[in-house]
Every structure is written in C-alpha cells, then in structure tokens.
Amino acid sequence: ETVSINSANLVKNGNFSELGTEEVTNGGFETDTDWTKGAGITISGGSANFTGVPNANINQSASVFNGITYKITFTISNYVSGNIDYNIGGATRRGSASANGTYTDYVVSNTGQVFFFQSDQTLGFTGSIENVSIKQVDPNNNWTLGTGWSYGAGKVIASNTSVNINQNIGNKQGIKLKIQFEVEFISGSFLRAEIGGSLGTNITSSGTYSTTITPTSASGLLFIYGSSFTGSVTNISVIEIQENGVPRLDY
C-alpha cells in the first residue's frame, strides 16, 4: 500500500498573528523620559497621569509609516472621568476609551511618524494610562489586502467587499493542492479561494473548509475573495499533495 507525502504549509502568517518590533520607547513609563507632555500631565509610578485638561496630550515620534496597520494596546487605570483619544500617524480614535481596563485596537497609519494620547477635546480625561505598545501587523508584508479588508485579532475582516486578499505562494501549476481556512460568514453571496486560475468551492456559511485544486496556470497568487462579503477569515493553509507512490511500510 502506498501513501502520499504532503508539504509544509505554503502560506506565511496564515493566522495573521505575526507582529513587528515594539515601536514605543518607555511604554511602561518607568522613567519620566522619551515622552513630550502637555498641560497637567505627569509621569510617575509607572503611568502617565492626566488631570482633565481638554486637548492636553502626551506624544513621541516613532517609525510608523503611511498605509501600514499597527496593533495598539494600553491600559487605563485610576479612571475618574472623560475620554482618552489616541492617534497613530494621523489616524485618530476618539471616545472609545472611557473606563478602567486594557484596550486593543488595529489602526492604519495615515501620515507622519508621531503617535499620541490626548485628553478629549470637550470632556477632558482624568485618569492614568499604562503599558503602551504599538507593533506593526504582518511585519513581513506577506499579505496584500484589498479595499474593504482590515486586520483584526488573529484574522482579517471583510466589510461588504468583493475585492480580494492575496499572497504569492510560488508557481504550483499542475500540482495538486489542499486549501483550508476558517470563515465567519455574516452576509454576502459567497466566499472562495483561487490559485493559478483554479477555483475553490463557493462558501456561504461559517465553518472550517477545505478543498483540493490543481492550478492550471503558473500564477503563484493565492486569492481569497467573495461577493459583497462581510465576515472574517483565519488559519489559512495551502499544502502540496505529492502522490508519488511512497510505500507505507519500509522493511
């Protein structure tokens, strides 16, 4: 009896968990350095402390770039009132942090290399922030995300889009491939994968799916796309199935 030999996963960062190096200096506020402080803000006891002055911010320069997604995490403690806003390279989030707790967000930088935390323009902010971290998502740029796709926690998220995400896995023309991934299907007509002109099965509900295809062209691009698809995708793998008659038992 013979068996097939399968390759390792050809997809890089298929679970979208890879992060770059830390962009923040002194994110734990161990010392009163590296940050530029606005009115009423102090650094002590491992935190940056705000006293309710509207528009007052604490900032520093970092190597953030236009069009790149960054994962930001920080903790609010000693909360009294107001909101803390934050900005990475010109992309601002307002009013989303207004209680004690740890916050995580994925932000696409617009321009510039500065990030900051700001006391809300009207409500101000009284409380502290701690443990600030900013890291690039998919630091090796393995994936290209089309319009309507964005990164989330260990997944990519689609918002009513018919555009694809893609990655080059190399020329696999004439080689049998097994494609597998997990889908959260919220709405749309379908979602499917494609490699080298060969289409996978149309998917119309949530679950883990696998399909076997043999690319008919030399294009090495793996596409995942849908029709007006809203949902998310993760744990993507592509494996070569090499059916070359290897004996199951070796004497």
Backbone torsions as a table, in degrees:
resi	resn	phi	psi	omega
1	GLU	NA	134.3	-179.3
2	THR	-108.3	161.3	-178.7
3	VAL	-132.4	168.6	175.4
4	SER	-100.1	156.8	175.9
5	ILE	-112.4	123.8	-179.5
6	ASN	-98.6	146.1	179.3
7	SER	-79.0	173.4	168.7
8	ALA	-71.1	168.6	179.0
9	ASN	-62.0	125.6	-179.4
10	LEU	-82.3	-14.0	-177.9
11	VAL	-88.1	133.6	176.7
12	LYS	-97.2	135.9	178.8
13	ASN	56.1	47.3	-177.9
14	GLY	-71.8	-15.0	175.8
15	ASN	-105.8	8.2	172.4
16	PHE	56.3	34.5	-176.9
17	SER	-102.3	-10.0	-176.0
18	GLU	-69.0	134.3	179.3
19	LEU	-126.9	152.3	178.2
20	GLY	-81.9	-171.1	179.9
21	THR	-73.2	162.0	-179.0
22	GLU	-67.4	128.4	179.7
23	GLU	-93.3	-15.1	-175.7
24	VAL	-92.5	134.6	172.0
25	THR	-100.4	128.7	179.8
26	ASN	61.4	45.0	178.9
27	GLY	-70.0	-16.1	176.7
28	GLY	-92.2	1.3	177.5
29	PHE	52.9	40.9	177.2
30	GLU	-66.8	-30.2	178.7
31	THR	-132.2	162.0	179.0
32	ASP	-88.2	63.2	-178.3
33	THR	-141.3	169.6	170.8
34	ASP	73.8	-16.4	179.9
35	TRP	-110.4	142.9	170.4
36	THR	-95.9	124.0	-171.5
37	LYS	-106.7	139.4	175.2
38	GLY	-90.5	-171.4	-174.9
39	ALA	-60.7	132.8	173.4
40	GLY	76.5	7.6	-177.9
41	ILE	-105.3	133.6	176.5
42	THR	-128.2	158.9	173.3
43	ILE	-118.7	121.3	178.3
44	SER	-166.5	154.8	175.6
45	GLY	60.4	27.4	178.4
46	GLY	78.4	23.5	179.7
47	SER	-151.9	160.8	170.6
48	ALA	-100.2	126.6	-169.0
49	ASN	-113.3	122.7	-178.5
50	PHE	-103.0	146.7	-175.6
51	THR	-119.4	21.6	172.6
52	GLY	92.0	4.6	179.7
53	VAL	-74.7	117.4	-179.8
54	PRO	-60.3	143.1	176.3
55	ASN	70.5	-5.3	178.1
56	ALA	-69.1	134.1	-178.7
57	ASN	-133.2	163.0	173.7
58	ILE	-122.4	130.2	-171.0
59	ASN	-145.6	164.3	171.2
60	GLN	-156.9	158.1	177.0
61	SER	-81.7	150.8	179.0
62	ALA	-152.7	164.2	-179.5
63	SER	-85.4	66.6	176.1
64	VAL	-105.3	147.0	-170.9
65	PHE	-127.9	153.9	-177.0
66	ASN	-60.8	133.0	174.8
67	GLY	81.0	3.2	-178.8
68	ILE	-99.0	140.4	178.4
69	THR	-88.3	134.2	178.2
70	TYR	-123.7	141.7	172.9
71	LYS	-93.5	123.6	178.6
72	ILE	-115.3	133.2	172.9
73	THR	-131.1	146.1	176.0
74	PHE	-162.4	163.6	-178.9
75	THR	-121.2	136.2	171.7
76	ILE	-101.6	132.5	176.2
77	SER	-135.0	166.3	178.0
78	ASN	54.0	34.7	-176.1
79	TYR	-66.3	135.1	176.0
80	VAL	-118.4	-52.2	-176.5
81	SER	-164.7	166.4	173.4
82	GLY	82.2	-170.5	-179.7
83	ASN	-125.9	149.8	169.7
84	ILE	-107.9	125.9	175.8
85	ASP	-100.0	158.6	177.9
86	TYR	-144.0	155.5	-172.4
87	ASN	-142.5	131.9	173.4
88	ILE	-123.8	111.6	177.0
89	GLY	55.2	40.2	176.9
90	GLY	92.9	-9.9	178.2
91	ALA	-94.7	114.3	-171.7
92	THR	-107.6	138.7	170.3
93	ARG	-112.1	129.2	-178.1
94	ARG	-122.0	138.3	169.7
95	GLY	72.2	12.2	-176.2
96	SER	-96.4	-8.2	-178.5
97	ALA	-125.9	103.9	-173.4
98	SER	-146.1	35.9	177.0
99	ALA	-165.4	162.5	174.6
100	ASN	-61.3	143.7	178.2
101	GLY	145.9	173.0	177.5
102	THR	-100.4	132.2	-175.3
103	TYR	-115.4	141.1	176.6
104	THR	-130.7	135.8	179.4
105	ASP	-146.9	158.0	176.4
106	TYR	-118.7	116.5	-170.7
107	VAL	-123.2	133.3	175.3
108	VAL	-92.9	117.6	-179.4
109	SER	-66.1	139.9	178.2
110	ASN	-92.8	-65.2	-178.3
111	THR	-146.6	168.0	171.1
112	GLY	74.9	177.3	-175.9
113	GLN	-129.0	25.2	-177.6
114	VAL	-113.4	140.5	169.4
115	PHE	-128.8	151.2	-177.4
116	PHE	-153.6	160.9	169.9
117	PHE	-112.2	133.0	-173.6
118	GLN	-130.5	136.1	171.3
119	SER	-65.1	133.8	-173.6
120	ASP	-51.1	146.0	-174.7
121	GLN	-61.3	-33.8	-177.8
122	THR	-113.6	-40.2	-175.8
123	LEU	-86.1	-19.9	-173.2
124	GLY	69.6	-174.8	176.2
125	PHE	-151.0	126.2	173.8
126	THR	-120.1	115.2	-177.1
127	GLY	158.7	-166.4	-176.7
128	SER	-129.8	153.7	171.2
129	ILE	-121.3	145.8	-176.0
130	GLU	-141.2	164.1	168.4
131	ASN	49.8	57.0	-179.2
132	VAL	-82.0	131.9	178.2
133	SER	-139.8	136.4	174.5
134	ILE	-135.2	121.0	-179.4
135	LYS	-135.9	144.9	178.1
136	GLN	-70.4	138.2	174.6
137	VAL	-87.1	141.2	-177.4
138	ASP	49.6	62.0	-171.7
139	PRO	-63.4	-22.6	179.4
140	ASN	-92.4	6.6	176.6
141	ASN	53.5	44.9	178.7
142	ASN	-70.5	-30.9	-175.3
143	TRP	-109.1	146.1	168.6
144	THR	-113.0	121.9	-178.7
145	LEU	-103.9	126.2	176.5
146	GLY	-79.6	175.4	180.0
147	THR	-58.4	133.1	179.6
148	GLY	97.4	-7.0	177.0
149	TRP	-107.3	147.2	176.7
150	SER	-149.7	162.9	178.6
151	TYR	-85.5	144.2	171.9
152	GLY	-130.8	-161.9	-178.4
153	ALA	-75.8	96.0	179.6
154	GLY	69.5	29.3	-179.0
155	LYS	-163.8	169.4	167.8
156	VAL	-112.5	144.1	-172.5
157	ILE	-117.7	132.6	179.2
158	ALA	-109.7	140.4	178.6
159	SER	-125.2	94.1	175.1
160	ASN	49.4	56.5	-175.8
161	THR	-125.5	150.6	173.1
162	SER	-115.4	15.7	180.0
163	VAL	-96.6	159.0	-172.0
164	ASN	-101.8	163.7	158.1
165	ILE	-106.6	150.9	-178.2
166	ASN	-151.2	159.5	176.5
167	GLN	-150.0	140.7	179.2
168	ASN	-87.1	116.7	179.7
169	ILE	-106.4	4.0	178.6
170	GLY	96.3	161.4	-179.0
171	ASN	-64.0	118.2	179.8
172	LYS	-125.6	29.2	-178.9
173	GLN	-59.6	129.3	177.2
174	GLY	78.4	2.9	-179.8
175	ILE	-103.4	131.8	178.9
176	LYS	-71.7	130.0	-177.1
177	LEU	-125.9	141.9	172.0
178	LYS	-107.3	121.2	178.4
179	ILE	-106.0	132.9	178.1
180	GLN	-140.3	141.9	175.2
181	PHE	-162.9	163.8	178.1
182	GLU	-103.6	140.5	-176.2
183	VAL	-128.9	133.0	162.9
184	GLU	-103.7	109.9	-175.5
185	PHE	-101.5	110.6	-179.6
186	ILE	-95.9	-48.0	178.9
187	SER	-161.0	167.2	179.6
188	GLY	125.0	177.7	179.9
189	SER	-83.7	-45.1	-179.9
190	PHE	-168.2	169.3	169.9
191	LEU	-136.7	143.1	177.5
192	ARG	-157.3	167.1	178.3
193	ALA	-110.1	157.4	178.7
194	GLU	-149.0	138.4	172.3
195	ILE	-139.5	127.6	173.7
196	GLY	54.1	39.6	177.3
197	GLY	83.5	-3.5	178.6
198	SER	-101.6	130.3	-173.5
199	LEU	-98.9	141.2	172.3
200	GLY	-84.1	-177.6	-178.9
201	THR	-71.2	142.0	173.4
202	ASN	-68.9	130.2	-178.7
203	ILE	-108.9	133.4	-176.3
204	THR	-130.8	11.5	178.8
205	SER	-153.8	167.9	-178.4
206	SER	-73.2	151.0	176.9
207	GLY	150.7	-176.3	174.6
208	THR	-101.6	126.8	-173.4
209	TYR	-124.9	145.7	173.1
210	SER	-138.1	147.9	178.7
211	THR	-148.8	153.4	179.3
212	THR	-114.3	128.2	179.7
213	ILE	-136.1	162.3	173.7
214	THR	-126.9	106.7	-176.7
215	PRO	-57.1	139.1	-179.3
216	THR	-100.9	-5.5	177.6
217	SER	-129.3	168.6	-176.3
218	ALA	-82.9	-1.7	178.9
219	SER	-61.3	128.8	-179.1
220	GLY	-95.0	12.2	-176.3
221	LEU	-83.5	127.3	168.8
222	LEU	-92.1	119.6	177.3
223	PHE	-108.1	140.7	166.5
224	ILE	-128.6	123.0	-174.7
225	TYR	-154.7	166.3	179.2
226	GLY	-142.7	-168.2	175.4
227	SER	-119.6	110.1	-176.7
228	SER	51.3	41.0	-173.3
229	PHE	-80.1	132.9	170.3
230	THR	-124.7	125.7	-178.5
231	GLY	160.8	-152.1	-179.5
232	SER	-148.7	161.4	-178.7
233	VAL	-138.2	142.8	176.3
234	THR	-156.1	175.5	176.9
235	ASN	50.3	54.0	-179.2
236	ILE	-85.5	131.4	175.8
237	SER	-139.2	148.0	172.5
238	VAL	-133.1	125.3	-176.0
239	ILE	-127.3	134.4	174.0
240	GLU	-75.5	135.0	174.2
241	ILE	-106.6	106.3	-175.4
242	GLN	-99.7	95.8	-176.5
243	GLU	-89.7	84.3	-175.0
244	ASN	-119.4	24.4	170.8
245	GLY	67.1	43.1	177.7
246	VAL	-78.9	130.9	179.8
247	PRO	-62.4	138.7	177.9
248	ARG	-69.5	-35.4	179.2
249	LEU	-112.7	137.4	-179.7
250	ASP	-120.5	110.8	-176.2
251	TYR	-92.0	NA	NA
